[in-house]
């Protein structure tokens, strides 16, 4: 394989490819989760890895999220690099005690004598019209905890590069995978191992009139809105966070100083959210540059509705266009 070799993958394929390459390179990389071994996961992200690397390195865990996470903490402290999968982000609540009070704190607790190099992978968010625990977006809960890094890619290139970076990271990383874009498109990406820096946002499009900050599946809804002729007269700068924590404050602030306006878009609920944190940082560091109040377009403060009710809750191109027009008129 040469450095110039490319491969066309969707987001789910990028996950599989990253895991395959890292398991081949480093025997310390192991994985387990609900149906993650023999079946290859509910979305087939780990398909074929048990057959290739054996049941000792890729196995099925019981439906016991606290155990899945707790075993990973111990394995990481002992020298392995576990990558664990929970079928849906909304299933992770029983694991909070292990993740928040042990994985996140062990470096500090041991004064850096021990670290916890583990990755928690979770499909998340909506657009599959499934029951509440299958469609939640609770990234802010994880981002609130000191000691955790939280990543949410939007493209196959970023998915592979950020997952490899997360596996190599000496500390625990929560790796969130929006289900909506698992198989929605393919992208040519490097076939070999590479990293995308954790903590660095991507300026997808530069502009002068308005900064939009978003991440995950909402990046693609926002791109569709920007390309619509209804917003042809608005010069929008689009930032894909890629990493929710540590958030790339510098890139956001530099953009707001240029545009004077900011809109944050995410699928998660509005209150006590990632958008609230970003607005606080903008007010602290760029208040004098603002031409209008920071705004946000988010999910409602409700449990994700079932079936077609999800259409009411989710972010759409039409909602983004309407919000941008409202901001530019003020």
C-alpha positions as CSV (number, residue, x, y, z in Angstrom):
1,X,0.0,0.0,0.0
2,X,1.5,3.3,-1.1
3,X,1.0,6.7,0.6
4,X,-1.1,7.8,-2.3
5,X,-3.6,4.9,-2.3
6,X,-7.2,5.8,-2.0
7,X,-10.3,3.9,-1.0
8,X,-14.0,4.9,-1.4
9,X,-15.9,4.4,1.9
10,X,-19.1,5.6,3.6
11,X,-19.0,6.5,7.3
12,X,-19.7,3.0,8.5
13,X,-17.0,1.6,6.2
14,X,-14.6,4.2,7.6
15,X,-15.2,2.9,11.1
16,X,-14.6,-0.7,10.0
17,X,-11.5,0.3,8.1
18,X,-10.0,2.2,11.0
19,X,-10.6,-0.6,13.4
20,X,-9.1,-3.2,11.0
21,X,-6.0,-1.2,10.4
22,X,-5.4,-0.5,14.1
23,X,-6.1,-4.1,15.1
24,X,-3.6,-5.2,12.5
25,X,-1.0,-2.7,13.6
26,X,-1.3,-3.0,17.4
27,X,-2.2,-6.2,19.2
28,X,-3.3,-4.2,22.2
29,X,-6.4,-3.0,20.3
30,X,-9.3,-5.1,21.2
31,X,-13.1,-4.6,20.9
32,X,-16.3,-5.8,22.4
33,X,-19.9,-4.8,22.7
34,X,-23.5,-5.9,22.2
35,X,-23.5,-8.1,19.1
36,X,-20.1,-6.5,18.1
37,X,-18.3,-9.8,17.7
38,X,-20.0,-12.6,15.6
39,X,-22.7,-10.4,14.0
40,X,-20.4,-7.3,13.6
41,X,-22.7,-4.9,15.5
42,X,-26.3,-3.9,14.9
43,X,-25.1,-1.6,12.1
44,X,-22.3,-4.0,11.0
45,X,-19.5,-1.6,11.9
46,X,-17.3,-4.4,13.2
47,X,-18.3,-7.0,10.6
48,X,-15.6,-9.5,9.8
49,X,-13.2,-8.4,12.6
50,X,-13.9,-11.4,14.9
51,X,-13.3,-13.8,12.0
52,X,-10.0,-12.0,11.1
53,X,-8.6,-11.4,14.5
54,X,-10.2,-14.1,16.6
55,X,-12.7,-14.2,19.5
56,X,-9.9,-13.2,21.9
57,X,-9.8,-9.7,20.3
58,X,-13.3,-9.2,19.1
59,X,-16.2,-10.6,21.2
60,X,-19.8,-10.2,22.1
61,X,-20.7,-8.7,25.5
62,X,-23.9,-9.2,27.4
63,X,-26.6,-6.5,27.4
64,X,-24.9,-4.9,30.5
65,X,-23.5,-1.5,29.7
66,X,-22.0,-0.9,33.1
67,X,-20.0,-4.1,32.7
68,X,-19.0,-3.3,29.1
69,X,-17.5,0.0,30.2
70,X,-16.1,-1.2,33.6
71,X,-14.2,-4.1,31.9
72,X,-12.8,-1.6,29.4
73,X,-11.5,0.7,32.2
74,X,-9.7,-2.2,33.8
75,X,-8.3,-3.5,30.5
76,X,-7.1,0.0,29.6
77,X,-5.3,0.4,32.9
78,X,-3.8,-3.0,32.4
79,X,-2.2,-2.0,29.1
80,X,-4.8,-2.8,26.4
81,X,-6.5,-0.3,24.1
82,X,-10.2,-1.3,24.1
83,X,-12.7,0.0,21.7
84,X,-16.1,-0.7,23.0
85,X,-19.5,-0.3,21.3
86,X,-22.9,0.3,22.8
87,X,-25.7,-0.3,20.3
88,X,-27.2,3.2,20.8
89,X,-26.1,6.3,22.7
90,X,-29.4,6.1,24.7
91,X,-28.4,2.7,26.1
92,X,-25.3,4.2,27.8
93,X,-27.0,5.5,31.0
94,X,-26.1,2.4,33.1
95,X,-22.4,2.9,32.1
96,X,-22.2,6.5,33.4
97,X,-20.9,5.5,36.8
98,X,-18.0,3.5,35.3
99,X,-17.3,6.1,32.6
100,X,-17.7,9.3,34.7
101,X,-16.2,8.2,38.1
102,X,-13.5,5.9,36.9
103,X,-12.5,6.2,33.2
104,X,-12.6,10.0,33.3
105,X,-10.9,10.4,36.7
106,X,-8.3,7.7,36.8
107,X,-5.4,9.9,35.4
108,X,-6.1,12.6,38.0
109,X,-6.7,10.0,40.8
110,X,-3.4,8.3,40.2
111,X,-1.5,11.6,39.5
112,X,-0.9,10.4,35.9
113,X,0.7,7.1,37.0
114,X,-2.1,5.4,35.1
115,X,-4.1,6.4,32.1
116,X,-7.3,4.9,30.5
117,X,-6.7,4.7,26.7
118,X,-10.2,3.5,25.8
119,X,-12.7,4.5,23.1
120,X,-16.5,4.3,23.6
121,X,-18.2,4.1,20.2
122,X,-22.0,4.8,20.0
123,X,-24.4,5.2,17.1
124,X,-26.6,8.2,18.1
125,X,-29.3,10.8,17.1
126,X,-32.3,10.4,15.0
127,X,-33.8,10.1,11.6
128,X,-34.5,6.3,11.9
129,X,-37.9,6.9,13.6
130,X,-37.1,4.5,16.4
131,X,-38.1,4.5,20.1
132,X,-36.6,7.2,22.4
133,X,-33.4,5.4,23.6
134,X,-32.5,4.6,19.9
135,X,-32.7,8.3,18.8
136,X,-31.2,10.4,21.6
137,X,-28.5,13.0,21.2
138,X,-26.9,13.5,24.7
139,X,-23.4,14.6,23.7
140,X,-23.5,17.5,26.2
141,X,-23.7,15.0,29.1
142,X,-20.4,13.5,28.2
143,X,-18.8,16.9,27.4
144,X,-19.6,18.1,30.9
145,X,-17.3,15.6,32.5
146,X,-13.7,16.5,33.1
147,X,-11.3,13.9,31.7
148,X,-13.4,12.9,28.7
149,X,-12.9,13.9,25.1
150,X,-16.0,13.9,22.9
151,X,-15.8,13.5,19.1
152,X,-18.5,13.5,16.4
153,X,-17.4,13.3,12.7
154,X,-19.5,14.2,9.7
155,X,-17.5,12.6,6.8
156,X,-15.7,9.3,6.1
157,X,-12.4,11.1,6.0
158,X,-12.9,12.6,9.5
159,X,-14.5,9.4,10.8
160,X,-11.5,7.3,10.0
161,X,-8.9,9.9,11.0
162,X,-10.6,10.8,14.3
163,X,-11.2,7.2,15.3
164,X,-7.5,6.3,14.7
165,X,-6.6,9.4,16.7
166,X,-9.0,8.3,19.5
167,X,-7.5,4.8,19.6
168,X,-4.0,6.3,19.9
169,X,-5.1,8.8,22.6
170,X,-3.8,8.1,26.1
171,X,-7.1,9.2,27.6
172,X,-10.8,8.1,27.2
173,X,-12.6,9.3,24.1
174,X,-16.3,9.2,23.5
175,X,-16.8,8.6,19.8
176,X,-20.3,9.5,18.5
177,X,-21.5,8.3,15.1
178,X,-24.7,9.8,13.7
179,X,-26.8,7.0,12.3
180,X,-28.4,9.2,9.6
181,X,-25.2,9.5,7.7
182,X,-23.7,6.0,8.2
183,X,-24.4,5.0,4.6
184,X,-25.7,8.3,3.0
185,X,-22.6,8.9,0.8
186,X,-19.1,7.8,0.0
187,X,-15.8,9.7,-0.1
188,X,-12.4,8.9,-1.4
189,X,-10.0,8.8,1.5
190,X,-6.4,7.6,2.2
191,X,-6.3,3.8,2.3
192,X,-3.6,3.7,5.0
193,X,-3.4,5.0,8.6
194,X,-3.7,8.7,9.2
195,X,-5.0,10.9,12.0
196,X,-7.3,13.9,12.2
197,X,-6.4,16.1,15.1
198,X,-8.8,15.9,18.1
199,X,-9.8,19.4,19.2
200,X,-9.5,21.0,15.7
201,X,-12.6,22.3,13.9
202,X,-12.9,22.3,10.1
203,X,-13.8,25.5,8.3
204,X,-15.8,24.0,5.4
205,X,-16.7,27.3,3.8
206,X,-15.4,30.8,4.5
207,X,-17.8,33.8,4.5
208,X,-18.3,37.4,5.7
209,X,-21.9,37.7,6.9
210,X,-22.7,34.9,9.3
211,X,-20.9,32.1,11.2
212,X,-22.7,28.8,11.4
213,X,-21.2,26.2,13.8
214,X,-22.5,22.7,13.7
215,X,-21.4,19.0,13.8
216,X,-22.4,15.5,12.8
217,X,-25.4,15.0,10.5
218,X,-26.4,18.6,10.8
219,X,-23.3,19.6,8.7
220,X,-25.0,18.1,5.7
221,X,-28.4,19.7,6.3
222,X,-26.6,23.1,6.7
223,X,-24.6,22.6,3.4
224,X,-27.9,21.9,1.6
225,X,-29.4,25.1,3.1
226,X,-26.4,27.2,2.1
227,X,-26.6,25.9,-1.5
228,X,-30.3,26.8,-1.7
229,X,-30.9,29.9,-3.8
230,X,-33.0,31.3,-0.9
231,X,-29.7,32.0,0.8
232,X,-27.8,33.1,-2.3
233,X,-27.3,36.6,-0.9
234,X,-25.9,35.5,2.5
235,X,-22.2,34.9,2.6
236,X,-22.0,32.2,5.3
237,X,-18.9,30.8,7.0
238,X,-19.5,27.2,8.0
239,X,-17.6,25.5,10.8
240,X,-17.8,21.7,11.4
241,X,-16.7,21.3,15.0
242,X,-15.7,17.6,14.6
243,X,-14.6,17.6,18.3
244,X,-17.2,18.7,20.8
245,X,-14.7,18.6,23.7
246,X,-12.1,20.1,23.7
247,X,-14.0,22.6,21.5
248,X,-11.9,24.7,19.1
249,X,-12.7,28.0,20.7
250,X,-10.1,29.9,18.7
251,X,-11.5,29.0,15.3
252,X,-15.0,30.0,16.4
253,X,-13.9,33.3,17.9
254,X,-11.8,34.3,14.9
255,X,-14.8,33.6,12.7
256,X,-17.2,35.7,14.8
257,X,-14.8,38.6,14.9
258,X,-15.0,38.6,11.1
259,X,-18.8,38.0,10.6
260,X,-20.3,39.6,13.7
261,X,-23.0,37.0,13.8
262,X,-23.2,33.3,15.0
263,X,-25.8,30.6,14.7
264,X,-25.2,27.2,16.4
265,X,-27.1,24.2,15.0
266,X,-27.5,20.8,16.7
267,X,-30.0,18.0,17.0
268,X,-29.7,17.8,20.8
269,X,-32.1,19.6,23.1
270,X,-31.6,23.3,23.6
271,X,-31.3,23.7,27.4
272,X,-27.8,23.2,29.0
273,X,-26.4,22.2,25.6
274,X,-23.3,22.5,23.4
275,X,-24.8,25.6,21.8
276,X,-25.2,27.2,25.3
277,X,-21.5,26.6,26.0
278,X,-20.4,28.1,22.6
279,X,-22.6,31.2,23.1
280,X,-21.1,31.7,26.5
281,X,-17.6,31.6,25.1
282,X,-18.5,34.0,22.3
283,X,-20.0,36.4,24.8
284,X,-16.8,36.2,26.9
285,X,-14.3,36.6,24.1
286,X,-16.0,38.4,21.2
287,X,-18.9,40.3,22.6
288,X,-17.8,43.6,21.2
289,X,-17.6,42.2,17.7
290,X,-21.3,41.0,17.7
291,X,-23.7,42.8,15.4
292,X,-26.7,40.8,16.7
293,X,-27.4,38.4,19.6
294,X,-26.0,34.8,19.1
295,X,-28.7,32.4,18.0
296,X,-29.2,28.7,17.9
297,X,-31.4,26.1,16.1
298,X,-31.7,22.9,18.1
299,X,-34.0,20.1,19.0
300,X,-36.9,20.9,21.4
301,X,-36.6,20.3,25.1
302,X,-38.6,17.0,24.8
303,X,-38.0,13.3,24.6
304,X,-37.4,12.4,20.9
305,X,-40.9,11.7,19.4
306,X,-41.7,8.3,17.9
307,X,-42.1,7.6,14.2
308,X,-43.3,10.5,12.1
309,X,-43.3,12.7,15.1
310,X,-39.6,12.9,14.7
311,X,-40.0,15.1,11.7
312,X,-41.3,17.8,14.1
313,X,-38.3,17.5,16.3
314,X,-35.4,17.2,13.8
315,X,-33.4,20.0,12.1
316,X,-34.2,20.4,8.4
317,X,-32.9,22.5,5.5
318,X,-36.1,24.5,5.6
319,X,-35.7,25.3,9.4
320,X,-32.1,26.4,8.8
321,X,-33.1,28.7,5.9
322,X,-35.9,30.3,7.9
323,X,-33.5,30.9,10.9
324,X,-30.8,32.4,8.8
325,X,-33.3,34.8,7.1
326,X,-34.6,35.8,10.6
327,X,-31.1,36.6,11.8
328,X,-30.1,38.6,8.7
329,X,-33.3,40.7,9.0
330,X,-32.4,41.8,12.6
